[in-house]
Every structure is written in structure tokens, then in C-alpha cells.
Amino acid sequence: MSYIVTVQKAVTAFAPWREPTGAELDAIEAEMPVIAAEVDLLDAQITTLDRLPNELDMRRIRRARSRVMAARRDLTNRASTGQTGGAA
């Protein structure tokens, strides 16, 4: 039998002194609108798990999905405009 403890030690061996770089923190900050919109969508979906969704619940889910798509679109547009070069 193989124990997970040995694998866990190997995976987390470098964790105490490994911190995210500035570039990684910037990437997380750039993705925060998408993350927040996805959390709102998940919250709207969770509220309908134990009951049938009514019209207000469905409207909330639709709006949350729209916010997720808009946030993803904005993130993609910012990423594509930040690139230089390419085919003319």
C-alpha cells in the first residue's frame, strides 16, 4: 500500500519559501473581475439547488452569466491589445 503522505511531502517541500512573483500577482489581479463574476454565478446557481428556480432566480442566473461572459471578453480584449507585432 502506498501512502499519500510521501507524495504530499514531495509536493509541498518547497512551499514555505516559494512566493508568487510580481508577474503572477499581476495576472491574478487582472483576472479578478472574471473570478468575481464566476463566484456570483456560482452563488446564483447554488441558491437554486434545493428548490425549483423561479423567474427571479432564472433572471439572476442569466445576468450572472452575462457578467461572466462580459468579464471574459474584456480580459481577452485586454490581453490581445497588449500583444505587439503579429501579421499585419
Phi and psi restraints in degrees (value plus and minus 20) as a CYANA .aco file:
   2 SER   PHI    -121.0   -81.0
   2 SER   PSI     109.9   149.9
   3 TYR   PHI    -113.0   -73.0
   3 TYR   PSI     125.5   165.5
   4 ILE   PHI     -92.1   -52.1
   4 ILE   PSI     -41.0    -1.0
   5 VAL   PHI     -79.6   -39.6
   5 VAL   PSI     -60.0   -20.0
   6 THR   PHI     -86.3   -46.3
   6 THR   PSI     -58.1   -18.1
   7 VAL   PHI     -88.9   -48.9
   7 VAL   PSI     -60.5   -20.5
   8 GLN   PHI     -83.1   -43.1
   8 GLN   PSI     -61.0   -21.0
   9 LYS   PHI     -82.9   -42.9
   9 LYS   PSI     -58.7   -18.7
  10 ALA   PHI     -88.3   -48.3
  10 ALA   PSI     -56.6   -16.6
  11 VAL   PHI     -93.2   -53.2
  11 VAL   PSI     -61.0   -21.0
  12 THR   PHI    -118.0   -78.0
  12 THR   PSI      -6.3    33.7
  13 ALA   PHI     -83.4   -43.4
  13 ALA   PSI     -53.3   -13.3
  14 PHE   PHI    -121.2   -81.2
  14 PHE   PSI     -16.7    23.3
  15 ALA   PHI     -82.2   -42.2
  15 ALA   PSI     -61.3   -21.3
  16 PRO   PHI     -80.8   -40.8
  16 PRO   PSI     -52.8   -12.8
  17 TRP   PHI    -128.4   -88.4
  17 TRP   PSI     -16.1    23.9
  18 ARG   PHI    -116.1   -76.1
  18 ARG   PSI      94.8   134.8
  19 GLU   PHI    -132.5   -92.5
  19 GLU   PSI     133.6   173.6
  20 PRO   PHI     -86.4   -46.4
  20 PRO   PSI     124.8   164.8
  21 THR   PHI     -98.1   -58.1
  21 THR   PSI     149.4   189.4
  22 GLY   PHI     -81.0   -41.0
  22 GLY   PSI     -58.3   -18.3
  23 ALA   PHI     -85.6   -45.6
  23 ALA   PSI     -59.9   -19.9
  24 GLU   PHI     -85.9   -45.9
  24 GLU   PSI     -60.6   -20.6
  25 LEU   PHI     -85.0   -45.0
  25 LEU   PSI     -58.2   -18.2
  26 ASP   PHI     -84.4   -44.4
  26 ASP   PSI     -59.7   -19.7
  27 ALA   PHI     -85.5   -45.5
  27 ALA   PSI     -60.5   -20.5
  28 ILE   PHI     -84.0   -44.0
  28 ILE   PSI     -63.4   -23.4
  29 GLU   PHI     -83.4   -43.4
  29 GLU   PSI     -57.0   -17.0
  30 ALA   PHI     -87.5   -47.5
  30 ALA   PSI     -50.7   -10.7
  31 GLU   PHI    -109.1   -69.1
  31 GLU   PSI     -23.0    17.0
  32 MET   PHI     -78.6   -38.6
  32 MET   PSI     -59.3   -19.3
  33 PRO   PHI     -80.6   -40.6
  33 PRO   PSI     -57.2   -17.2
  34 VAL   PHI     -88.0   -48.0
  34 VAL   PSI     -63.8   -23.8
  35 ILE   PHI     -82.2   -42.2
  35 ILE   PSI     -65.1   -25.1
  36 ALA   PHI     -83.8   -43.8
  36 ALA   PSI     -59.9   -19.9
  37 ALA   PHI     -86.3   -46.3
  37 ALA   PSI     -58.9   -18.9
  38 GLU   PHI     -87.9   -47.9
  38 GLU   PSI     -54.9   -14.9
  39 VAL   PHI     -84.9   -44.9
  39 VAL   PSI     -61.6   -21.6
  40 ASP   PHI     -82.7   -42.7
  40 ASP   PSI     -60.9   -20.9
  41 LEU   PHI     -83.9   -43.9
  41 LEU   PSI     -65.0   -25.0
  42 LEU   PHI     -82.3   -42.3
  42 LEU   PSI     -59.5   -19.5
  43 ASP   PHI     -82.6   -42.6
  43 ASP   PSI     -62.5   -22.5
  44 ALA   PHI     -85.0   -45.0
  44 ALA   PSI     -57.6   -17.6
  45 GLN   PHI     -92.0   -52.0
  45 GLN   PSI     -56.9   -16.9
  46 ILE   PHI     -84.4   -44.4
  46 ILE   PSI     -56.0   -16.0
  47 THR   PHI     -84.1   -44.1
  47 THR   PSI     -41.2    -1.2
  48 THR   PHI    -118.3   -78.3
  48 THR   PSI     -13.7    26.3
  49 LEU   PHI     -89.6   -49.6
  49 LEU   PSI     -56.9   -16.9
  50 ASP   PHI    -118.5   -78.5
  50 ASP   PSI     -13.1    26.9
  51 ARG   PHI    -174.2  -134.2
  51 ARG   PSI     146.6   186.6
  52 LEU   PHI     -93.0   -53.0
  52 LEU   PSI     112.1   152.1
  53 PRO   PHI     -90.1   -50.1
  53 PRO   PSI     115.0   155.0
  54 ASN   PHI    -113.7   -73.7
  54 ASN   PSI    -195.3  -155.3
  55 GLU   PHI     -82.5   -42.5
  55 GLU   PSI     -58.2   -18.2
  56 LEU   PHI     -84.8   -44.8
  56 LEU   PSI     -60.7   -20.7
  57 ASP   PHI     -83.9   -43.9
  57 ASP   PSI     -63.1   -23.1
  58 MET   PHI     -85.4   -45.4
  58 MET   PSI     -58.0   -18.0
  59 ARG   PHI     -85.0   -45.0
  59 ARG   PSI     -61.3   -21.3
  60 ARG   PHI     -82.9   -42.9
  60 ARG   PSI     -61.8   -21.8
  61 ILE   PHI     -86.3   -46.3
  61 ILE   PSI     -63.1   -23.1
  62 ARG   PHI     -80.8   -40.8
  62 ARG   PSI     -63.9   -23.9
  63 ARG   PHI     -85.7   -45.7
  63 ARG   PSI     -59.1   -19.1
  64 ALA   PHI     -85.2   -45.2
  64 ALA   PSI     -60.4   -20.4
  65 ARG   PHI     -83.1   -43.1
  65 ARG   PSI     -59.9   -19.9
  66 SER   PHI     -83.6   -43.6
  66 SER   PSI     -60.5   -20.5
  67 ARG   PHI     -85.6   -45.6
  67 ARG   PSI     -57.5   -17.5
  68 VAL   PHI     -83.2   -43.2
  68 VAL   PSI     -66.9   -26.9
  69 MET   PHI     -84.3   -44.3
  69 MET   PSI     -60.3   -20.3
  70 ALA   PHI     -85.6   -45.6
  70 ALA   PSI     -60.7   -20.7
  71 ALA   PHI     -86.6   -46.6
  71 ALA   PSI     -60.0   -20.0
  72 ARG   PHI     -85.6   -45.6
  72 ARG   PSI     -60.8   -20.8
  73 ARG   PHI     -81.6   -41.6
  73 ARG   PSI     -66.0   -26.0
  74 ASP   PHI     -82.7   -42.7
  74 ASP   PSI     -61.1   -21.1
  75 LEU   PHI     -84.2   -44.2
  75 LEU   PSI     -62.1   -22.1
  76 THR   PHI     -85.2   -45.2
  76 THR   PSI     -61.8   -21.8
  77 ASN   PHI     -85.5   -45.5
  77 ASN   PSI     -60.2   -20.2
  78 ARG   PHI     -85.1   -45.1
  78 ARG   PSI     -57.9   -17.9
  79 ALA   PHI     -89.6   -49.6
  79 ALA   PSI     -58.6   -18.6
  80 SER   PHI     -95.1   -55.1
  80 SER   PSI     -51.3   -11.3
  81 THR   PHI     -98.4   -58.4
  81 THR   PSI     -38.5     1.5
  82 GLY   PHI     -99.3   -59.3
  82 GLY   PSI     -35.6     4.4
  83 GLN   PHI    -100.7   -60.7
  83 GLN   PSI     124.9   164.9
  84 THR   PHI    -131.9   -91.9
  84 THR   PSI     137.2   177.2
  85 GLY   PHI      61.6   101.6
  85 GLY   PSI    -175.9  -135.9
  86 GLY   PHI      79.6   119.6
  86 GLY   PSI     158.3   198.3
  87 ALA   PHI     -97.1   -57.1
  87 ALA   PSI     120.6   160.6
